[in-house]
């Protein structure tokens, strides 16, 4: 894979030397924004002009529209692998730095396709989109930008139990460059900016069942220990912090572990996992440009705005988890599903599906499919657990094949995937996914 990354770097170098303006297309989640950031920061350091667009999904019409733009190099980051056939017919050079599941199309000489799945590496846990993008610029002496790849990995739920695979190489690069430090600590969010009951309720990874996403549950937990829930974690006495640490570790031992920090950053962005949550909140609120501007160095007002968005986004997640607690999921044989037309719930459907499984609000022995109606279409987010993947579930394949059957699009990873189909096919689509997952489980 590193040889393929060198090919991408060589192609990029050629265009840098030609003083070309470089076109970057990336995804609007934390991984996609980090992908664009690692590329844009590298190009800015080389005094190269670039034009970046961040989108919710790459569709055929966008791919065809882009081919008419007057750029000599296109970089698709955290997306693009399903469209190699189309990129082969571009009159320009193309680098695809992705980590989603791939098809069988071979890249022509104008395309460098960098994706861990091509090399037997799992793109759902060993390398993210920002990681593939980092490998594209690593050969330009850019190890000090490696930490952006780790922000992307956290955004893609890859670093929670320590980094593996190519991610480990990226951690080593970041440490070697002097930008990254690792220390043990309590992995709760907003320790110095929120009252402690909110810090606990907003901590979704690692999950704290009956506390994550539950203000009342978090307050009761703190009251049982005679701890004031209204003060910030940083204002607790040392012995109170120890007491809290022990109690939280008895719920989930993973809550105490390695914290990855960039000491030169402002306090709010120092912890890479927290950084990823801020970028994710920007993307989910359709303010991906704000997220990218922060990753390119804007602070002050930009960061204040992003923190307000994050607060709003977290409250939307809490609302969504309360809805799951009341409603539960609709059950089919091998899957369960959530459906809503509520504006707030639709914006966090994939997130609450994922957290709902991890905090035990949903049955983790069945993949969950979250459905949101968008006018005449349905947006689909599928989530499952590592345990179900080990038993044979591959949601990327199930959602891709099922959506194609109804003239839609879909794909992603074995553990998390997305799709889009016309609303009229909602029930037929769900039953086909159910049959496919059942087939995967019985034929593994």
C-alpha positions as CSV (number, residue, x, y, z in Angstrom):
1,X,0.0,0.0,0.0
2,X,2.9,2.4,0.7
3,X,4.1,1.8,-2.8
4,X,0.7,2.9,-4.1
5,X,0.9,5.9,-1.8
6,X,4.2,6.8,-3.4
7,X,2.6,6.7,-6.8
8,X,0.0,9.2,-5.6
9,X,2.7,11.4,-4.1
10,X,4.6,11.4,-7.4
11,X,1.5,12.3,-9.4
12,X,0.8,15.2,-6.9
13,X,4.4,16.4,-7.0
14,X,4.2,16.6,-10.8
15,X,1.2,19.0,-10.6
16,X,2.8,21.0,-7.7
17,X,5.9,21.5,-9.9
18,X,3.6,22.6,-12.8
19,X,1.9,25.2,-10.5
20,X,-1.5,23.6,-11.2
21,X,-4.6,24.5,-9.2
22,X,-5.7,21.3,-7.5
23,X,-9.3,20.2,-7.1
24,X,-10.2,18.5,-3.8
25,X,-13.6,16.8,-3.3
26,X,-14.3,15.4,0.1
27,X,-17.0,14.0,2.4
28,X,-18.9,16.2,5.0
29,X,-18.3,14.1,8.1
30,X,-15.4,14.4,10.6
31,X,-13.2,11.9,8.6
32,X,-14.0,13.7,5.3
33,X,-13.3,17.2,6.7
34,X,-10.0,15.9,8.2
35,X,-9.2,14.3,4.8
36,X,-9.6,17.7,3.1
37,X,-7.7,19.4,5.9
38,X,-4.6,17.2,5.6
39,X,-4.5,17.7,1.8
40,X,-5.3,21.5,2.0
41,X,-2.7,22.1,4.8
42,X,0.0,20.3,2.8
43,X,-0.8,22.2,-0.4
44,X,-0.9,25.5,1.4
45,X,2.6,24.8,2.8
46,X,3.8,24.2,-0.7
47,X,2.2,27.5,-1.9
48,X,-0.1,25.6,-4.2
49,X,-3.6,26.9,-5.0
50,X,-6.5,24.5,-4.4
51,X,-10.3,24.5,-4.7
52,X,-12.1,22.4,-2.2
53,X,-15.7,21.2,-2.2
54,X,-17.2,19.1,0.7
55,X,-20.3,17.1,-0.1
56,X,-22.7,14.7,1.7
57,X,-22.3,12.0,-0.9
58,X,-20.7,11.5,-4.3
59,X,-23.3,10.7,-7.0
60,X,-23.0,9.9,-10.7
61,X,-24.3,13.3,-11.8
62,X,-21.6,15.1,-9.7
63,X,-18.9,12.8,-11.2
64,X,-20.1,13.7,-14.7
65,X,-20.3,17.4,-13.8
66,X,-16.8,17.5,-12.5
67,X,-15.2,16.0,-15.6
68,X,-16.0,19.3,-17.4
69,X,-14.1,21.4,-14.9
70,X,-10.8,22.9,-16.1
71,X,-8.4,21.3,-13.5
72,X,-5.5,19.0,-14.3
73,X,-5.7,17.1,-11.0
74,X,-8.7,16.0,-9.0
75,X,-8.3,14.4,-5.5
76,X,-11.3,12.6,-4.1
77,X,-10.8,12.0,-0.4
78,X,-12.9,9.8,1.8
79,X,-15.0,8.9,-1.3
80,X,-14.6,7.9,-4.9
81,X,-13.8,4.2,-4.9
82,X,-17.1,3.1,-6.5
83,X,-16.5,5.5,-9.5
84,X,-13.1,4.3,-10.8
85,X,-14.7,3.3,-14.1
86,X,-15.9,6.9,-14.6
87,X,-12.6,8.4,-13.5
88,X,-10.8,6.2,-16.0
89,X,-12.5,8.2,-18.8
90,X,-11.5,11.6,-17.3
91,X,-9.1,13.7,-19.5
92,X,-7.4,14.7,-16.2
93,X,-5.3,13.0,-13.5
94,X,-7.2,11.7,-10.6
95,X,-6.2,10.5,-7.1
96,X,-8.8,8.6,-5.1
97,X,-7.8,8.4,-1.4
98,X,-10.7,6.4,0.1
99,X,-11.3,3.6,2.6
100,X,-14.8,2.4,1.7
101,X,-15.4,-1.0,0.1
102,X,-14.2,-1.4,-3.4
103,X,-15.4,-3.0,-6.7
104,X,-13.4,-4.9,-9.3
105,X,-12.6,-2.0,-11.7
106,X,-8.9,-1.6,-12.3
107,X,-7.6,2.0,-12.4
108,X,-6.2,3.3,-15.8
109,X,-2.8,5.2,-15.9
110,X,-4.5,8.6,-15.2
111,X,-6.0,7.3,-11.9
112,X,-4.1,6.4,-8.7
113,X,-6.5,4.4,-6.5
114,X,-5.4,4.4,-2.9
115,X,-7.6,2.3,-0.7
116,X,-6.7,-0.2,2.1
117,X,-9.2,-2.8,0.9
118,X,-7.2,-3.2,-2.3
119,X,-4.3,-4.5,-0.1
120,X,-6.3,-6.7,2.2
121,X,-6.4,-4.1,5.0
122,X,-9.7,-3.4,6.7
123,X,-10.8,0.2,5.9
124,X,-13.4,0.1,8.7
125,X,-10.8,-0.2,11.5
126,X,-7.2,0.0,10.2
127,X,-7.2,3.1,8.0
128,X,-9.7,5.9,7.5
129,X,-10.2,8.4,4.6
130,X,-8.0,11.0,6.2
131,X,-5.4,8.2,6.7
132,X,-5.4,7.5,2.9
133,X,-5.2,11.3,2.2
134,X,-2.3,11.6,4.6
135,X,-0.4,8.8,2.9
136,X,-0.8,10.8,-0.4
137,X,1.1,13.8,1.1
138,X,3.4,11.9,3.5
139,X,6.2,11.7,1.0
140,X,6.3,15.5,0.8
141,X,7.9,15.5,4.3
142,X,4.6,16.1,6.1
143,X,4.7,13.9,9.2
144,X,3.7,16.9,11.3
145,X,0.3,16.7,9.6
146,X,-0.2,13.0,10.6
147,X,-2.4,14.0,13.5
148,X,-5.2,15.1,11.1
149,X,-5.4,11.5,10.0
150,X,-6.0,10.4,13.6
151,X,-8.7,13.0,14.0
152,X,-10.4,11.4,11.0
153,X,-9.9,8.0,12.5
154,X,-11.6,9.0,15.7
155,X,-14.4,10.5,13.7
156,X,-14.8,7.1,12.0
157,X,-14.8,5.3,15.4
158,X,-11.4,3.7,14.7
159,X,-9.2,4.7,17.6
160,X,-11.4,3.9,20.5
161,X,-9.5,0.7,21.6
162,X,-6.1,1.8,20.4
163,X,-4.9,2.2,16.9
164,X,-4.2,-0.8,14.7
165,X,-2.9,-1.5,11.2
166,X,-1.7,1.4,9.1
167,X,-3.2,3.8,11.8
168,X,-0.4,2.6,14.1
169,X,2.2,3.7,11.5
170,X,0.5,7.1,11.4
171,X,0.6,7.4,15.2
172,X,4.3,6.7,15.1
173,X,4.7,9.4,12.4
174,X,2.9,11.9,14.6
175,X,5.0,11.1,17.7
176,X,8.2,11.2,15.7
177,X,7.3,14.7,14.3
178,X,6.9,16.0,17.9
179,X,3.2,17.1,17.4
180,X,1.5,14.2,19.3
181,X,1.6,13.1,22.9
182,X,-0.2,10.1,24.5
183,X,-1.1,9.9,28.1
184,X,-3.6,8.0,30.2
185,X,-6.7,9.7,31.4
186,X,-10.4,9.6,31.9
187,X,-12.1,9.8,28.4
188,X,-15.0,12.0,29.2
189,X,-15.8,15.0,27.0
190,X,-15.8,18.7,27.8
191,X,-14.1,18.4,31.2
192,X,-13.5,22.1,31.5
193,X,-16.4,23.5,29.6
194,X,-19.6,21.7,30.8
195,X,-21.1,20.8,34.2
196,X,-20.1,17.3,35.0
197,X,-23.5,15.7,34.5
198,X,-23.5,17.0,30.9
199,X,-19.9,15.9,30.4
200,X,-21.0,12.3,31.3
201,X,-24.2,12.4,29.3
202,X,-22.4,13.7,26.2
203,X,-19.7,10.9,26.4
204,X,-20.8,8.4,23.8
205,X,-17.5,6.7,23.2
206,X,-16.6,4.7,25.2
207,X,-20.3,4.2,26.0
208,X,-21.6,4.4,29.5
209,X,-25.0,2.6,29.6
210,X,-27.7,4.4,31.5
211,X,-25.5,7.6,31.6
212,X,-24.5,8.3,27.9
213,X,-27.3,10.4,26.4
214,X,-29.2,10.5,29.6
215,X,-29.1,13.7,31.7
216,X,-31.3,12.2,34.4
217,X,-29.3,9.0,34.6
218,X,-26.0,11.1,34.8
219,X,-27.4,13.2,37.6
220,X,-28.6,10.2,39.6
221,X,-25.2,8.5,39.2
222,X,-23.4,11.5,40.6
223,X,-25.9,12.0,43.4
224,X,-25.4,8.4,44.5
225,X,-21.7,9.2,45.0
226,X,-22.5,12.5,46.8
227,X,-20.8,14.5,44.0
228,X,-22.1,17.8,43.0
229,X,-23.4,17.4,39.4
230,X,-23.4,21.1,38.6
231,X,-19.7,21.8,38.7
232,X,-17.1,21.0,36.1
233,X,-14.9,18.0,36.2
234,X,-11.8,20.2,36.4
235,X,-13.2,21.8,39.6
236,X,-13.4,18.5,41.4
237,X,-11.0,17.7,44.2
238,X,-8.4,15.0,43.3
239,X,-10.0,12.4,45.6
240,X,-13.4,13.1,44.0
241,X,-11.8,12.6,40.6
242,X,-10.4,9.2,41.8
243,X,-13.8,8.2,43.2
244,X,-15.5,9.1,39.9
245,X,-12.8,7.3,37.9
246,X,-13.4,4.1,39.9
247,X,-17.2,4.3,39.6
248,X,-17.0,4.9,35.8
249,X,-14.5,2.1,35.3
250,X,-16.8,-0.3,37.0
251,X,-19.4,0.6,34.3
252,X,-16.9,0.5,31.4
253,X,-13.2,-0.1,32.0
254,X,-12.4,1.5,28.6
255,X,-13.4,4.9,30.0
256,X,-9.8,5.2,31.4
257,X,-7.2,4.8,28.7
258,X,-4.9,6.5,26.2
259,X,-5.7,10.1,25.4
260,X,-4.1,11.5,22.2
261,X,-3.3,15.2,22.4
262,X,-1.6,17.9,20.3
263,X,0.0,20.2,23.0
264,X,0.5,23.1,20.7
265,X,-3.2,23.4,20.0
266,X,-5.7,25.6,21.8
267,X,-7.2,23.8,24.9
268,X,-10.6,23.1,23.1
269,X,-8.8,21.3,20.2
270,X,-6.0,19.7,22.1
271,X,-7.6,16.3,22.5
272,X,-7.9,14.7,19.1
273,X,-11.1,12.9,19.9
274,X,-12.8,16.1,21.0
275,X,-11.4,17.8,17.8
276,X,-13.2,15.1,15.7
277,X,-16.5,15.7,17.5
278,X,-16.3,19.5,16.7
279,X,-15.6,18.7,13.0
280,X,-18.5,16.2,13.0
281,X,-20.9,18.8,14.5
282,X,-19.9,21.2,11.8
283,X,-20.5,18.6,9.1
284,X,-23.8,17.4,10.5
285,X,-25.1,21.0,10.7
286,X,-24.2,21.6,7.0
287,X,-21.3,24.0,8.1
288,X,-18.5,21.8,6.7
289,X,-16.7,25.0,5.5
290,X,-16.5,26.2,9.1
291,X,-15.0,22.8,10.1
292,X,-12.4,23.0,7.3
293,X,-11.5,26.7,8.2
294,X,-10.9,25.6,11.8
295,X,-8.7,22.7,10.6
296,X,-6.8,25.2,8.4
297,X,-6.0,27.4,11.5
298,X,-9.0,29.7,12.1
299,X,-9.8,30.1,15.8
300,X,-11.7,32.7,17.9
301,X,-15.0,33.4,16.3
302,X,-14.9,30.3,14.1
303,X,-14.3,28.1,17.1
304,X,-17.1,29.9,19.2
305,X,-19.6,29.2,16.4
306,X,-18.5,25.6,16.1
307,X,-18.9,25.0,19.9
308,X,-22.5,26.4,19.7
309,X,-23.1,24.0,16.8
310,X,-21.6,21.1,18.9
311,X,-23.8,21.9,21.9
312,X,-26.9,22.0,19.6
313,X,-25.8,18.7,17.9
314,X,-25.2,16.9,21.2
315,X,-28.7,18.0,22.5
316,X,-30.2,16.6,19.2
317,X,-28.4,13.3,19.9
318,X,-29.8,13.2,23.5
319,X,-33.3,13.9,22.0
320,X,-32.8,11.1,19.5
321,X,-31.8,8.6,22.2
322,X,-34.8,9.6,24.3
323,X,-37.0,8.9,21.3
324,X,-35.4,5.4,20.9
325,X,-35.9,4.7,24.6
326,X,-39.6,5.5,24.3
327,X,-40.3,4.0,20.8
328,X,-37.8,1.2,20.4
329,X,-37.0,-0.2,17.0
330,X,-39.3,-2.0,14.6
331,X,-38.2,-5.7,14.4
332,X,-37.8,-7.9,11.3
333,X,-36.2,-11.4,11.3
334,X,-32.6,-10.4,11.1
335,X,-32.6,-6.6,11.3
336,X,-34.3,-3.8,13.2
337,X,-35.1,-0.4,11.9
338,X,-35.9,3.2,13.0
339,X,-38.0,5.5,10.9
340,X,-38.8,9.2,11.4
341,X,-39.9,12.3,9.5
342,X,-39.0,14.5,12.4
343,X,-36.5,17.2,11.2
344,X,-34.2,16.8,14.3
345,X,-34.2,13.0,14.4
346,X,-33.5,12.8,10.6
347,X,-30.3,14.9,11.1
348,X,-28.9,12.5,13.7
349,X,-30.3,9.1,12.5
350,X,-27.0,7.4,11.7
351,X,-25.5,8.7,14.9
352,X,-28.3,7.6,17.2
353,X,-28.5,4.2,15.5
354,X,-24.8,3.6,16.3
355,X,-25.0,5.0,19.9
356,X,-28.3,3.2,20.5
357,X,-26.4,-0.1,19.9
358,X,-23.4,0.8,22.0
359,X,-25.4,2.0,25.1
360,X,-27.7,-1.0,24.9
361,X,-30.9,0.8,24.0
362,X,-31.1,-1.4,20.9
363,X,-30.6,-5.2,20.6
364,X,-27.0,-5.5,19.5
365,X,-27.6,-9.0,18.0
366,X,-29.4,-7.4,15.0
367,X,-28.0,-4.7,12.7
368,X,-30.0,-1.4,12.9
369,X,-31.2,0.5,9.8
370,X,-32.1,4.1,10.3
371,X,-34.4,5.6,7.8
372,X,-35.1,9.4,7.1
373,X,-37.5,10.6,4.6
374,X,-36.2,13.4,2.3
375,X,-39.1,14.4,0.0
376,X,-39.4,11.6,-2.5
377,X,-36.4,9.7,-1.3
378,X,-35.3,7.8,1.8
379,X,-31.8,8.2,3.3
380,X,-30.6,5.0,4.9
381,X,-27.9,4.6,7.6
382,X,-27.0,1.0,8.6
383,X,-25.0,0.2,11.7
384,X,-23.9,-3.0,13.4
385,X,-21.3,-4.3,15.9
386,X,-17.9,-5.9,15.4
387,X,-19.4,-9.1,16.9
388,X,-22.0,-9.3,14.1
389,X,-19.4,-8.5,11.4
390,X,-17.4,-11.5,12.8
391,X,-20.5,-13.6,12.3
392,X,-20.7,-12.6,8.6
393,X,-22.7,-9.4,8.4
394,X,-21.5,-7.0,5.7
395,X,-23.8,-3.9,5.7
396,X,-21.8,-2.2,2.8
397,X,-22.6,-5.2,0.6
398,X,-26.2,-5.6,1.8
399,X,-27.1,-1.9,1.3
400,X,-25.3,-1.6,-2.0
401,X,-27.0,-4.7,-3.5
402,X,-30.4,-3.9,-2.1
403,X,-30.4,-0.2,-3.2
404,X,-29.2,-1.1,-6.7
405,X,-32.2,-3.4,-7.0
406,X,-34.5,-0.4,-6.6
407,X,-32.5,2.0,-8.8
408,X,-30.8,3.6,-5.7
409,X,-27.2,3.8,-4.6
410,X,-25.4,2.5,-1.5
411,X,-22.3,1.1,0.1
412,X,-19.7,1.8,2.8
413,X,-18.2,-0.6,5.3
414,X,-19.1,-4.0,6.7
415,X,-19.9,-2.3,10.1
416,X,-21.5,0.9,8.9
417,X,-23.0,1.8,5.5
418,X,-25.5,4.1,3.8
419,X,-27.9,4.2,0.9
420,X,-30.6,6.2,-0.9
421,X,-33.7,4.8,-2.5
422,X,-37.0,6.2,-3.6
423,X,-39.6,6.5,-0.8
424,X,-42.1,4.2,-2.6
425,X,-39.6,1.2,-2.2
426,X,-39.1,1.7,1.6
427,X,-40.8,-1.6,2.7
428,X,-39.6,-3.7,-0.1
429,X,-36.0,-2.4,0.4
430,X,-36.2,-3.2,4.2
431,X,-37.4,-6.7,3.5
432,X,-34.6,-7.3,0.9
433,X,-32.0,-6.1,3.4
434,X,-33.5,-8.4,6.0
435,X,-33.2,-11.3,3.6
436,X,-29.6,-10.4,2.6
437,X,-28.4,-10.1,6.2
438,X,-30.1,-13.4,7.1
439,X,-28.3,-15.0,4.1
440,X,-25.0,-13.5,5.2
441,X,-25.4,-14.9,8.8
442,X,-26.4,-18.4,7.6
443,X,-23.7,-18.6,4.8
444,X,-20.7,-17.3,6.6
